[in-house]
């Protein structure tokens, strides 16, 4: 129930302003995607948007990329510390992508624009987009980086002004342009972010004009309290106790062997604590998760498994959650460890927390899925400069208590669409997709079957093409739950002059005209014993070729 | 005589307009299993002599229901080798990002029914791998013959090959070979259905088109025969989702355009009725039992969207751009576990319906809230044909009122305000978000529940004029009669907007327009063909195009400077930013809509009207009790009415809110204005 003593907004105003702020964040996301230039934003939708209050709490956000959304407030904090919000002026903005100052990995650049009403700061509109190339040691993706500097330019948390520093070839824009490989795309995507932030500013201003600035501010506070109440109500329903879960990454890409991610989840009343003590120390390669990403992943799994679907995710939810990870571990690394592939360890965070929760709420969890971002980058240096293709692949979801896992879909912490083959045919003349299909038999058996992974086959049609990629689950398959079988593993190979060359999960290599590059992502694991499966479902799976005879 | 028959989910509406202009309205229950029976019942119940009907227009939910209930034909799908799973993989993303049990929208073609053709064409239309027709045909023949002998024959073959939007010859070659060898086999090819890039969306549209085609053919064949048997010799046409109609024979080529024709017809009826009072810019707002449809109309033309979806499956065909929210009279009022007051999207539906219907509904609905506030009167609801139980409504709102610390009537009022806000947001989606200021429009409510909320929804949007048409409950059926014959064509054709390409651009604009016009001529339609053109354009590097309306300008009136100016204005309106002058711009798709008028269009008129306003009633609204407010049936032309007041208009009630006043005009529309504006004028 709303506490009317602290919060003067009536029930009906609270309901109306809440929905309007969520709608504003949504509209920002839609416009960002629609006006962006790079395929990674415009087709894959690797971006997010939010409205924050004046203290930097996220009150409303678009539902785009879970991992980016979980930690926007964490990312904001260092910006406000360096340049206090009360010193901001109209047209200023904060920018950051610094993994060691609240950021995630370098490609995800966050922009925060202050919202002023008659000179009074009442909040921020914020967007984050994955930029296709921000310099660094290789186009799009540098899998061999040994420190964060080799991964691209770092924007430390800092304040700039749109008119002074960006527009009309401003100094910041020229500095960025000079350090990246596809400036037209990347600057176009920055413009789309600025424009989306402006939409957020306009919508909040309209709302203040209609309902009054005080009332909107109070409603923002009410939204945080509301989300916290609902989060706590959900946690009350989970049995108190301490639960453990763990999962493993294949390796660090340089032969380290399995890397452990361990989660201890403690539920007590309406609070939940997640501690990652016992997880692997940080590694030399780019498979380290900045703490903001670790937090985002843990919040995502808690939100997904424990709360109802219509709970708006904001900073209020996080008040009931405490997350800790040892400094110097793979989940909270020390500068200057490279972090580009941070999604790999964060997915094992997702799995480890899920396995812990499976003991507490077995009907609200799913088995492990492919749960990996396979980042697939092909680049070509031609006479007109670089052309970079980057796509993010998921695979099969783990099966649930009452459903088979979803086939060929982006993994749970992300939500990237594919780039249509016909769009690739227009944009990338140096390769051609020859196959895009489900991998039969890759879903783990069980009472409910895991989802299927898929394969892409690229025919390389030019010289001077470089392939760079990172992934996981090439060696260690996702585990089944309650007797379900593991899901199929991923594999990648090249067919060159009749020879099959197997590639590791993290790789970079030149390709030749005529090569066939085959990328296969993994399936999800099963839920419950295969012997309990409905025979009609097995028969259907055979007829449709989802499983092998 | 002209007759429109609209089959809806619950009711089948018929509007007959005689040569003398007399209007006859008939409402009968729909017969969902066999919708044509309901339509024939309406004709019989109206006592029409079909031999006197020169124009009969039909709208139905047959195509929509065939998809929603998965009752279409078994489809054999032919795709490019390597893309067998195009319908299953879809776009690799999820619509609900935190849903662990996520399942993708279920395609209408099963995996076992997809076969691959060895062939490949590139993005320029060049053949990379020649089509192996022998292999393709042997695969198709084997499937068709096996299915036939197993007694589970395919009703249609759908063909969608990569890049066929540029170069359709491979698709056409396969289709020709299938038709030659299997003479009665229906074949649908993607390049006929949608000449645009993005293969999943095109394949989905093609599969859906093939899936519903046999259903529509059978339905229209049966219905047409029944009409003939009753003596009908006049024209028989069918409504499409783009707001135009086609002769029934035209549906044999494009059944997919029959989706969602009911809401489209409503918008067409509303548009026509508003134009009679001189309003070209309106926002329509159709509130029914479970949902509300809203649409923006500019200069007498409803906005079109290039695509829609059904049951989560994309349909790339032009449709009237209607946004839907789950807010209707039957929407459930509830408080969530965070203490927030919510309305919908869950609905009490027809059964049990609102608590006040006395069918054991246990949860409060918007209709219950109106009854509690007094904005619906138990004694006059639906013309007094239905008993309402006010005590039952108060009983179910009680716990919500207690939790909010409000009285029952205050809680009911708060719930209606939340419903109004939901509709305001839906209207913002089609106006503000698209760069249109709602204050430049009048609001036109229809459907049973719309006119009760219209004044307040208008105020919250800054709109100062509300226009309530007569017979608002059967506006869709009227819209059928008001519609033109319409056909759309489009082409994906990527070209930079530069002077050197002017001839090429003009050529495609002309070609697409000619194709659209030729389609209508082929269907035997005579009369002047009007063409409306638009382009999908973007800055080079962007992937999502924005529609740039060219109006009725032809290729001769369009140089690249004109097109650039139109694009820049449209881009600024939508995104509120521009790129530097001189930035490269490209055209991605060319569109043309051809329209032929069906001849004289009849007008909608009101029933007998009150000459004075004598009754009084009491109601509560936006926190105020109005103890002695005017209450009337629809007033006659020129009889003024000032809010707060209720107008009980047959199947709907109009709430004239405090601060609003107006009168019925010569076109039979009730025009209400916010008072300041009336005083100003």
Interface residues (C-beta under 8 A of the other chain):
Chain A: X1 X2 X4 X10 X11 X12 X14 X15 X16 X18 X19 X20 X23 X27 X30 X31 X33 X34 X35 X36 X37 X39 X42 X43 X45 X63 X64 X65 X66 X184 X185 X188 X191 X194 X195 X198 X199 X202 X210 X226 X227 X229 X230 X233 X234 X300 X303 X304 X305 X308 X309 X310 X311 X313 X364 X365 X366 X393 X394 X397 X400 X402 X403 X406 X407 X408 X409 X410 X412 X415 X416 X417 X418 X420 X421 X422 X423 X425 X426 X432 X433 X434 X435 X436 X437 X438 X454 X457 X543 X544 X545 X546
Chain B: X81 X82 X83 X84 X85 X86 X88 X89 X91 X92 X93 X94 X96 X97 X98 X99 X100 X101 X102 X103 X104 X110 X111 X112 X120 X122 X123 X128 X162 X163 X165 X197 X198 X199 X200 X336 X337 X338 X339 X340 X341 X342 X403 X404 X405 X406 X414 X417 X418 X421 X422 X425 X428 X429 X433 X460 X494 X539 X541 X542 X543 X544 X546 X574 X575 X576 X577 X579
